[in-house]
Amino acid sequence: MRLYRVKRFSSSTAAISRRLAAAFVALFSVCGSAHADNVIRFATLEWPPYVSSHLPGLGMTAKILSDIAQDRGSDARFAFLPWVRAMRYAQEDPDYAGYFPAYWTEERARTCSFSDPIGVSEVGFVQRKDAPVTWNKLEDLAGMRIGIVNGYANGAEFDALVTKGVLTTEGAAEDLDNLRKVAIGHLALAVIDHAVMDYYAATDSVVSSRRGEIEFNTKPLIEMTVHVCFKKNAEGAAFKQMFDEGLKRVDLREMQRSYLARLVR
């Protein structure tokens, strides 16, 4: 059973099918090893519940990409790497069609042909319940050490204040590291996606044992869509067209709600 809801086709189904067929022909004509043997390769990371080698369908976003590829007669394959390496490999190695799940940023847009959204991410701060942080503007957090994940984008305003030295951050390899640091009191705040926090709170032994001691800050930082970053060339444009056509039939919010409900019930 699919883990997301597919919208009904309209009366223009035939026209859409013709466009998809044309896009698929174009894809074969321009794509090299990134689509060898009907396999489309993506670089990604462990970021449950969006994508993980340990989850059904390899996670919410990977499941979407796999289903779209399968509908086009292809097989999506995923290499799980540290995030900085995943971004680099997907840009430099012709074996990869792209990397995901990536937030849109102005810097990435210079090298990425971004797909339409493959997920919706509510980003905020995890904190201890016995030491809640109240803030109205990000500058109010100056002087605090805030956990981040190396290589992640955290919204243009937050990232700009970090670059200017207004905000002080402590980098980690993954969200779970930061979540554990907050849970044991090493950090007062860490930037995290709400669904990621809920997933680890339900599945990680260290975090789940302290679930009653942590919470998501009442003021979200930003809501961002996540995308596939395809190469910014003819090959990337063909892949983008192919997957964007499939994404038109996906109700992202309902898919995420349903998938998460199955995981953490």
Secondary structure, DSSP 4 states (H G I P E B T S, - for coil): --SSPBPPP-TTHHHHHHHHHHHHHHHHHH--GGGGGGEEEEEE--BTTTB-TTSGGGSHHHHHHHHHHHHTT-EEEEEE--HHHHHHHHHH-TT--EEEEEE--HHHHTTEEEPSPSEEEEEEEEEETTS----SSGGGGTTSEEEEETT----HHHHHHHHTTSSEEEEESSHHHHHHHHHTTS-SEEEEEHHHHHHHHHH-HHHHTTGGGEEE-SS--EEEEEEEEEESSHHHHHHHHHHHHHHTTB-HHHHHHHHHHHHH-
